[in-house]
């Protein structure tokens, strides 16, 4: 494989990872919003309940219940680290995209082994930051199917190592994906 092919394979892998991280960012952004809406509602309910308080203690139990719900939601959000995942996947998506642009700027005759080595090291460093278990399987399958259809190079974590394996069946020029569990891969 010549250096130009290696650069092209690396570019395709960076594009796949950028797309995957963008999709993961989208998922975790929705999850973040799902956690924020109940918090807004419970805070509003607390405000309304407190305005009806007549200092006789009649609002004490509803206040405790609404506070408990708020604390539960905050605890879940904190344990899942939803905002951190949103930020991480956004950052990684941008970094993979920047690396793709950096690879793409080289002309075929400018590519050297050192350049490929440096770009590969940057790519490997970014891939190590991706926690693939936090990316929903649905999005992994979408990227795998799209890249297989276009016959592009896939990152190692998406071409079978992650426990997702796509079996291709061609009927009427359509690509169908069949997902196998990691235990079924031999």
C-alpha angles and dihedrals in degrees: 000000000000125000094258091057091048091051091048092049090049090049091052091049091050091050091050092050092047090053092045092050091047090054091046089049089052091051095048091044089057090047089051090053091047089057094044098053095061090046090054090048094048092047090051091047090051090052092050094045092049091052089059093051111123096185091253093104096250092129095047097096096044089048091052092048094049091045089050092052091049092050091048092052092046091049092051092048091048094048093047090046090218099167091049091052091050090053095043096051092044090051093046092048090053093046093050089049091050090049089050090054090047091053092044094054093067119094117225093253093049096060115108134175090255092054092049090047093051093046091048091051090052090048092049091049091054094045090054089060093056114094099205092192088068092057111088113245090235092066093045089054092048092054093044092049093047094048093044090050091052091041092236128154114268127210112257092248090060102042098072107302093092092063093257116113124179118209112200122221118180118206121156090351092297124131114223123192123219114187121214125195119243090256090061095056113098 
